[in-house]
Amino acid sequence: MYQVGCTAAKALAPTAGTRYSLAAMNVLGIETSCDETAAAVVNDRRERLSDLVLSQTALHAVYGGIVPEIAARAHLDHLDTLIARALGEARLGWADIAAVAATGGPGLIGGVIVGATMAKAIAVVREIPFLAINHLEGHALSARLSDDVAFPYLLLLVSGGHCQLLIVEGVGGYLRLGTTIDDAVGEAFDKTAKLLGLPYPGGPAIERAAASGDATRFALPRPLKGRPGCDFSFAGLKTAVRQLVEGAGSSPPTARDVADVAASFQAAVADVLVDRTTNAIAAFKRRYPDGAVLVTAGGVAANQALRDRLSDLARRHGLLLVAPPPRLCTDNAAMIAWAGVERLRLGLVDSLDFAPRPRWPLDPTARA
Amino acid sequence: MILALDSALSGCSAALCEGQAVRAQESRELAHGHAEILLPMVKRVMAGQSFASLDRIAVTVGPGHFTGMRVGLAAARGLALAAGRPLIGVTTLEAVAAAVDSVERAGCMVIVALDSKRADIFVQCFAADLSPLAPAAARRPDEIARDLAAPGASLPLLLAGGAAATLAAALSARGLTFAVSRAAPRPDAATVARLAATRPLPSTPPAPFYLHPPAVTLPAGGGGPLPR
């Protein structure tokens, strides 16, 4: 059996005179659910002792998207050395690690299996708890690592695979208010970038191009804007961008055109996110009248223009916008380690027969 | 003391061996779910034994089913990293060949054939003393049969491995005669341990031996979304 309760309790109990009294509880985190191989060590004092991310972007760029088998192979090739480096940078040995947390899903299953299996192996050897972390929970709790945000808070989770609004009531307590009915928002960024001939990944490329563009030049649709509810839709926006670009004829678009399309697209996305989040704020306030914080997380939350719009929105509703630093918004292992710290404190450890999950909704009661 | 693992094909096994003696072993046939089964199995096989007492850890590196191979290698690399013990890789083909009884294989050419989940099979030919006669390859059964039917090959053929029946059908179609080994159709961790015991330590950790490049299929409009 795991000495789960034991390890966690000893590390947490501030009993004077024991060797645990001053020791922080260090958790190793592993993230391999998409195209970043990542390892990090985080402690229960919210310190990121190491935070390494090895991007596979170059491996996938030629395909214009992530190839799952290539991703899985690359994770296996690099993960063990990356973990060793993460321990080294944290200046810790195995004896200092209280638990190992790995993304257990959702994501590209080949990669998730590599990370979760290596984490289990480490847990077996070191006789420490293994924690299978929902990648979305990693994003959802990252604002507690960066800014020590208290529960409950409203969360806008925007990434390459997800676009959701949730109320975060506690660790493991998520109430989904809305999700995308078609594409994820990051996917819309990637596809728009591809149409414009911008490099993959599309998010940063669109943001750079949009900086010098005229957002009012092209009138793009704002799907679901003004409608009740908190769901999203981006398929129509994506199609409109394609028609716009393809309708321009065979000559390649000028830099001016690219910048203006990027800016118009980004403005449309921001309008949609602000509109849907406005409805979510009302739902959040109904449930938690004293609720004070709007958090945005996920790779798309690294976009500064979106952060500015959301910050303005939050202020107008008497909320504070907390957006973790971009480094913690894009995929990383520090947020997985942190979710591990949070779950370990509550004794929410996992068994070695945990089955990695390609799909894993945060709110199990939400409709598909 | 050696801990050996295999999860590269339609099963999982783990064994703890000391010299010729098998201290503990477990094996289970399964098509899916290697990631759930393997580590609990390792924990049971290592019950009461410290990882620090291992001389080395051994694992099958393939060829095999991609996901299962990666479960085995990710587990083995994780164990080796956390225990600070050296890791040795053994191919599935040589592990299956080594499990063929020495009396059975005397005077024969041993042909190991393993399922690739595609139209081809993973194949390697060994002499009766188990020295490889050719590199491992992924080939169609009819091509293998054509080559074996060519003049010059005269040794009796002994087939082994999970795809032996597939290869046997192709050889029969060419009118070739052969025998099929009674040996286990997939690697056995105790045999993996025995093979690893005498291998020199590699300078780099064992890498997966895929034999097949990644199947790259681009969805319309570029890369696909992540599952939600």
Interface residues (C-beta under 8 A of the other chain):
Chain A: S33 C34 H60 Y63 G64 G65 I66 V67 E69 I70 A72 R73 L76 D77 L79 D80 I83 A84 W94 P106 G107 L108 I109 G110 I113 V114 G115 A116 T117 M118 A119 K120 A121 I122 A123 V124 V125 R126 G160 G161 H162 T179 T180 D183 A184 E187 D190 K191 K194 Y200 L352 D353 F354 A355 P356 P358 R359
Chain B: G33 A35 E36 I37 L38 L39 P40 V42 K43 M46 F51 F66 T67 R70 V71 L73 A74 A75 A76 R77 G78 L79 A80 L81 A82 A83 P205 A207 P208 Y210 P214 A215 V216 L218 P219 G221 G222 G223 G224 P225 L226 P227 R228
